[in-house]
Amino acid sequence: MLTLYGVYRSRASRPLWLLGETGTAFAHVPVIQAYRLPDATAADAPLNTASAGFLAVNPMGQIPAMTDGDLLLTESLAITLHIARTRGGALGPASEAELSQTENWSLFVATAIETPALEITYTLANGTADTPEGRSVIAIAAEKLRRPLKRLQTHLETAPCMVGGRFTVADINVAECVRYAQGHPSLLAEFPAVKAWIERCQSRPAFQAMWAARMAEPA
């Protein structure tokens, strides 16, 4: 059976959303990030990324990780692509061309959007968004995002989804990175097709279920 390691408040949200979409049976091991614990090495500490039991699975000490038989994957986008190929049905690529397009969009969003979008999320989360330093960080991140968001805008002006004219794993991979920029609504408002698309993605029942589980976890 496929086993997924990681909590909802992590990049495990990506495969967890996809697994919800596909209805795949899987084992879920809720490994929490060590930095979120007062003492990750305490005897009563929950299973975390510094626990010997988890390091035996992923020596990098990062979540998510996935095992599927003898296969071990430790990158969230690789995990979602594997699930989509092996269990995704219509959410997976229907041809070699769709596979290549899915990989392209997944790499695009990871390299061009995720890091500056996370800078916005982290600045909002740490309460410094209204300071001069925080406003500067957000402004710089937003400027870095305008070019890749324009690329998405151009694509989504003529296509309802990322690949194949239907909702697929490519939408999940891209949406979960663009989500980090949603805390800057005026930025997304500059790209109405992107804004409408991500709202459609997040209206899906599987996303809503994943998000409810994420919100139920301690912050």
C-alpha positions as CSV (number, residue, x, y, z in Angstrom):
1,M,0.0,0.0,0.0
2,L,1.1,3.6,-0.6
3,T,2.2,5.3,2.6
4,L,2.4,9.1,2.9
5,Y,4.5,10.7,5.6
6,G,3.7,14.3,6.7
7,V,1.2,16.6,8.2
8,Y,-1.4,18.7,6.3
9,R,0.4,21.9,7.3
10,S,3.3,21.2,4.9
11,R,3.9,20.4,1.2
12,A,2.2,17.1,2.0
13,S,-1.0,19.1,1.2
14,R,-0.3,18.5,-2.5
15,P,-0.4,14.7,-2.5
16,L,-3.1,14.7,0.1
17,W,-5.3,16.8,-2.1
18,L,-4.6,14.5,-5.1
19,L,-5.2,11.4,-3.1
20,G,-8.6,12.8,-2.1
21,E,-9.4,13.5,-5.7
22,T,-8.5,10.0,-6.8
23,G,-10.1,8.2,-3.8
24,T,-6.9,6.2,-3.4
25,A,-6.6,4.0,-0.3
26,F,-3.4,4.9,1.5
27,A,-1.7,4.9,4.9
28,H,-1.1,8.3,6.4
29,V,1.7,8.8,8.9
30,P,1.4,12.4,10.3
31,V,5.1,13.3,10.7
32,I,5.4,16.9,12.1
33,Q,8.3,19.3,11.4
34,A,10.8,19.2,14.2
35,Y,11.1,23.0,14.3
36,R,7.5,23.3,15.4
37,L,8.1,21.4,18.6
38,P,9.6,22.8,21.9
39,D,11.9,19.7,22.1
40,A,11.8,17.4,19.1
41,T,14.1,14.9,21.0
42,A,11.9,14.6,24.1
43,A,10.8,11.2,25.0
44,D,7.1,12.2,24.6
45,A,7.6,14.2,21.4
46,P,5.4,13.1,18.5
47,L,6.9,11.5,15.4
48,N,8.7,14.3,13.7
49,T,11.3,15.0,11.0
50,A,14.1,14.6,13.6
51,S,12.8,11.3,14.9
52,A,15.0,8.3,14.2
53,G,12.0,6.4,12.9
54,F,11.4,8.9,10.3
55,L,15.0,9.5,9.4
56,A,15.2,5.8,8.6
57,V,12.6,6.6,5.9
58,N,14.0,9.9,4.7
59,P,17.5,10.8,5.9
60,M,17.0,14.3,4.7
61,G,14.4,14.8,7.5
62,Q,11.9,16.5,5.3
63,I,8.2,16.0,4.5
64,P,6.4,14.7,2.6
65,A,7.9,11.4,1.9
66,M,6.1,8.5,0.2
67,T,6.7,4.8,0.0
68,D,4.9,2.6,-2.6
69,G,6.2,-0.9,-2.3
70,D,9.9,-0.7,-2.7
71,L,9.7,2.8,-4.1
72,L,10.7,5.8,-2.0
73,L,10.0,9.4,-3.1
74,T,10.9,12.5,-1.0
75,E,9.8,15.4,-3.2
76,S,6.2,16.5,-3.1
77,L,5.9,17.2,-6.9
78,A,7.5,13.8,-7.7
79,I,5.0,12.2,-5.3
80,T,2.0,13.8,-7.0
81,L,3.3,12.9,-10.5
82,H,3.8,9.3,-9.4
83,I,0.3,9.0,-7.9
84,A,-1.2,10.6,-11.0
85,R,0.6,8.3,-13.4
86,T,-0.2,5.1,-11.4
87,R,-3.6,5.9,-9.8
88,G,-4.8,9.2,-11.2
89,G,-7.1,8.1,-14.0
90,A,-8.2,11.3,-15.9
91,L,-6.2,13.4,-13.4
92,G,-3.0,11.8,-14.8
93,P,-1.4,12.5,-18.2
94,A,-3.2,10.8,-21.1
95,S,-0.2,10.9,-23.4
96,E,3.5,11.4,-23.5
97,A,2.9,15.0,-24.6
98,E,0.6,15.6,-21.6
99,L,3.2,14.0,-19.3
100,S,5.8,16.4,-20.6
101,Q,3.5,19.4,-20.3
102,T,2.7,18.4,-16.7
103,E,6.3,18.1,-15.8
104,N,7.0,21.4,-17.5
105,W,4.3,23.3,-15.5
106,S,5.4,21.6,-12.3
107,L,9.0,22.6,-12.7
108,F,8.0,26.1,-13.9
109,V,5.9,26.8,-10.8
110,A,8.6,25.3,-8.4
111,T,11.4,27.4,-9.9
112,A,9.6,30.6,-10.9
113,I,6.7,31.1,-8.4
114,E,7.1,29.1,-5.2
115,T,10.0,30.9,-3.6
116,P,8.8,34.5,-4.0
117,A,5.3,33.5,-3.2
118,L,6.5,31.8,0.1
119,E,8.3,35.1,0.9
120,I,4.8,36.7,0.9
121,T,3.3,34.0,3.0
122,Y,6.1,34.0,5.6
123,T,6.1,37.8,5.9
124,L,2.4,37.8,6.5
125,A,2.7,34.9,9.0
126,N,5.4,36.4,11.1
127,G,3.5,39.7,11.6
128,T,5.9,42.0,9.8
129,A,3.9,42.7,6.7
130,D,3.0,46.3,8.0
131,T,6.6,47.2,8.8
132,P,8.9,49.0,6.4
133,E,11.0,45.9,6.1
134,G,8.0,43.7,5.6
135,R,6.5,45.9,2.9
136,S,9.8,45.9,1.1
137,V,10.0,42.1,1.2
138,I,6.5,41.8,-0.2
139,A,7.0,44.4,-2.9
140,I,10.2,42.7,-4.1
141,A,8.5,39.3,-4.1
142,A,5.5,40.6,-5.9
143,E,7.7,42.1,-8.6
144,K,9.5,38.7,-9.0
145,L,6.1,37.1,-9.4
146,R,4.7,39.3,-12.1
147,R,6.5,37.8,-15.0
148,P,5.6,34.1,-14.2
149,L,2.1,35.1,-13.3
150,K,1.8,36.8,-16.6
151,R,2.8,33.6,-18.2
152,L,0.1,31.7,-16.4
153,Q,-2.4,34.5,-17.2
154,T,-1.6,34.1,-21.0
155,H,-2.1,30.4,-20.8
156,L,-5.3,30.5,-18.7
157,E,-6.9,33.2,-20.9
158,T,-7.5,30.5,-23.6
159,A,-7.5,27.3,-21.5
160,P,-9.6,26.3,-18.6
161,C,-6.9,24.2,-16.9
162,M,-3.2,23.7,-17.1
163,V,-3.1,20.6,-19.3
164,G,-5.5,18.8,-21.6
165,G,-8.5,21.1,-21.1
166,R,-9.4,19.2,-17.9
167,F,-8.5,19.4,-14.2
168,T,-5.3,17.3,-13.6
169,V,-2.4,16.9,-11.3
170,A,-0.8,19.8,-13.1
171,D,-3.5,22.1,-11.7
172,I,-2.8,20.8,-8.2
173,N,0.9,21.3,-8.5
174,V,0.6,24.8,-9.8
175,A,-2.3,25.9,-7.6
176,E,-0.5,24.8,-4.4
177,C,2.4,27.0,-5.2
178,V,0.3,30.0,-6.4
179,R,-1.7,29.6,-3.2
180,Y,1.2,31.1,-1.3
181,A,0.7,34.4,-3.1
182,Q,-3.0,34.6,-2.3
183,G,-2.2,36.7,0.8
184,H,-1.5,39.5,-1.6
185,P,-4.9,39.9,-3.2
186,S,-4.1,43.0,-5.1
187,L,-1.3,41.2,-6.9
188,L,-3.6,38.4,-8.0
189,A,-6.2,40.9,-9.1
190,E,-3.7,42.0,-11.8
191,F,-4.1,38.5,-13.3
192,P,-7.9,37.8,-13.4
193,A,-7.6,34.5,-15.3
194,V,-5.2,33.1,-12.7
195,K,-7.4,34.3,-9.9
196,A,-10.5,32.8,-11.4
197,W,-8.7,29.5,-12.1
198,I,-7.3,29.0,-8.6
199,E,-10.6,29.8,-7.1
200,R,-12.1,27.1,-9.3
201,C,-9.4,24.7,-8.2
202,Q,-10.0,25.5,-4.5
203,S,-13.8,25.1,-4.8
204,R,-13.3,21.4,-5.5
205,P,-14.6,19.1,-2.7
206,A,-11.2,17.3,-2.4
207,F,-9.4,20.6,-1.8
208,Q,-12.1,21.7,0.6
209,A,-11.7,18.4,2.6
210,M,-7.9,18.8,2.6
211,W,-8.1,22.4,3.7
212,A,-10.5,21.6,6.5
213,A,-8.1,18.9,7.8
214,R,-5.2,21.4,7.5
215,M,-7.1,24.0,9.5
216,A,-7.9,21.4,12.1
217,E,-4.2,20.8,12.8
218,P,-2.4,22.9,15.4
219,A,-0.8,25.9,13.7
